[in-house]
Amino acid sequence: MNGPKKLNLINAEKNVAIIALRGGKEFNQKIVSMGIHIGAELTVIEAEPPRGGAMLIGVNGTRLMLGHGMAKKIFVREL
């Protein structure tokens, strides 16, 4: 079984399940309002560039851009 990884370290075209959110109250409220919550499954469409930046994900039929700061606070396991 794959161990937990930060979302920003996942390669493109990978499916993952969210296992933890490691942000403050405002971060958690914002991310949950985007449909990203513990147990949700998402697809990494475009991975974060090696030097940081935004990544494109798909969740619940919607494409979302996440910045480096947000992506590194989301812990996932590969499916």
N, C-alpha and C positions, 0 to 999 in steps of 0.2 A: 504494500500500500504506500502511496506517495505521502510524504510528510507535508506540513503546512509551508506555504511560500507566500511572500508578498506578491500582490497582483502585478506590480510593476516589473517583476522578474519573469513573468510568463511569456512564452513565445506566441507569435501569431498563429491562428487557426487551432488553438487549444480550447477545450471546454473545461470549465472549472466550477466548483461549488464554493460558496463563501462560507467560511467557518468561524471568522472573527472580524470585528471592526475595532480598531485600536485608536479611535479619535475621541475628542471631547464631545460634549452634549450637542453643540452646534453642528459639528461634522456628522455625527450620527443622525441627527434630524434631517440634514440636507441629503445625505446619501440614501436614507430610507425613503425620502420623498421621491427619489429618482428610481425607486424600485429595486434598490440594492440592499439586501438584508441577509442576515444569517440564514443559510439554507437555500438561498437563491442560486440558480445555475446561470452562468453567462458564458459567452464566447469571446475570446480575444480576437478581434478582426485585424487590427494593426497594433503590433507590439510597441512599447515605448522605445524610442531611440536609445542607443547605448549611453549617451551623455545626458539623458533626461529629456523630458518633454511630455507631450500629451500622447495618450493611447486611445484607440477606438475600440469600444466593446459593444456587444449586443446583449441585451437583457429584455426579456418579455416582449420580443418583437420590435424593440426600439434600439436605435444606435445612439450611443452616448460617448462623448469625449471626456476623459478623465486626465487631469494634470498629474504630474509626478507626485506632488504632495499628498493628493487624495489616494492615488493608487498604492502608495507604499504603506498606507494605514489599513488596507484591506487584505486579510489573510485568506488564502484559498487552498484547495487541494484539487489536483488534476483529476478529471474523470476518465 
